[in-house]
Amino acid sequence: MSTRGKDRSVSDSELIRTIKQHPDPAVKSTELAEQLPLTSTRINELLKSLEDDGILRKKSFGSANGWWIARNVD
């Protein structure tokens, strides 16, 4: 049974850990939504907040954004 799309709280550290474990250097919110119980819209909100804090960086690739960790985060 999938929890995809069910919006529950995910900590910043859980989101960062998921990004670190991704095989590619940058990850899209839709890829994170496949692994976390949040919608890609909610994940985008969280990613933007982490970008505002200087933890993540992003780059647009056509209609999608690629996100990666900007600095060492435990």
Contacts in CASP RR format, 6 or more apart in sequence:
PFRMAT RR
TARGET T0000
AUTHOR 0000-0000-0000
METHOD contacts of the structure
MODEL  1
MSTRGKDRSVSDSELIRTIKQHPDPAVKSTELAEQLPLTSTRINELLKSL
EDDGILRKKSFGSANGWWIARNVD
3 37 0 8 1.000
4 33 0 8 1.000
4 34 0 8 1.000
4 37 0 8 1.000
5 33 0 8 1.000
5 37 0 8 1.000
5 38 0 8 1.000
5 39 0 8 1.000
6 37 0 8 1.000
6 38 0 8 1.000
7 37 0 8 1.000
7 38 0 8 1.000
7 39 0 8 1.000
7 42 0 8 1.000
8 37 0 8 1.000
8 38 0 8 1.000
10 36 0 8 1.000
10 37 0 8 1.000
10 38 0 8 1.000
10 46 0 8 1.000
12 46 0 8 1.000
12 50 0 8 1.000
12 55 0 8 1.000
14 36 0 8 1.000
15 32 0 8 1.000
15 36 0 8 1.000
15 43 0 8 1.000
15 46 0 8 1.000
15 47 0 8 1.000
15 50 0 8 1.000
16 50 0 8 1.000
16 55 0 8 1.000
16 69 0 8 1.000
16 73 0 8 1.000
18 32 0 8 1.000
18 35 0 8 1.000
18 36 0 8 1.000
19 27 0 8 1.000
19 32 0 8 1.000
19 56 0 8 1.000
19 67 0 8 1.000
19 68 0 8 1.000
19 69 0 8 1.000
20 69 0 8 1.000
22 31 0 8 1.000
25 68 0 8 1.000
26 59 0 8 1.000
26 66 0 8 1.000
26 67 0 8 1.000
26 68 0 8 1.000
27 66 0 8 1.000
27 67 0 8 1.000
27 68 0 8 1.000
28 64 0 8 1.000
28 65 0 8 1.000
28 66 0 8 1.000
28 67 0 8 1.000
29 40 0 8 1.000
29 43 0 8 1.000
29 44 0 8 1.000
29 47 0 8 1.000
29 65 0 8 1.000
29 67 0 8 1.000
30 40 0 8 1.000
30 64 0 8 1.000
32 38 0 8 1.000
32 40 0 8 1.000
32 43 0 8 1.000
32 47 0 8 1.000
33 39 0 8 1.000
33 40 0 8 1.000
33 43 0 8 1.000
36 43 0 8 1.000
38 46 0 8 1.000
44 65 0 8 1.000
47 56 0 8 1.000
47 58 0 8 1.000
47 65 0 8 1.000
47 67 0 8 1.000
50 56 0 8 1.000
51 57 0 8 1.000
51 58 0 8 1.000
51 67 0 8 1.000
54 70 0 8 1.000
54 71 0 8 1.000
55 69 0 8 1.000
55 70 0 8 1.000
55 71 0 8 1.000
55 73 0 8 1.000
56 67 0 8 1.000
56 68 0 8 1.000
56 69 0 8 1.000
56 70 0 8 1.000
57 67 0 8 1.000
57 68 0 8 1.000
57 69 0 8 1.000
57 70 0 8 1.000
58 65 0 8 1.000
58 66 0 8 1.000
58 67 0 8 1.000
58 68 0 8 1.000
59 65 0 8 1.000
59 66 0 8 1.000
60 66 0 8 1.000
END
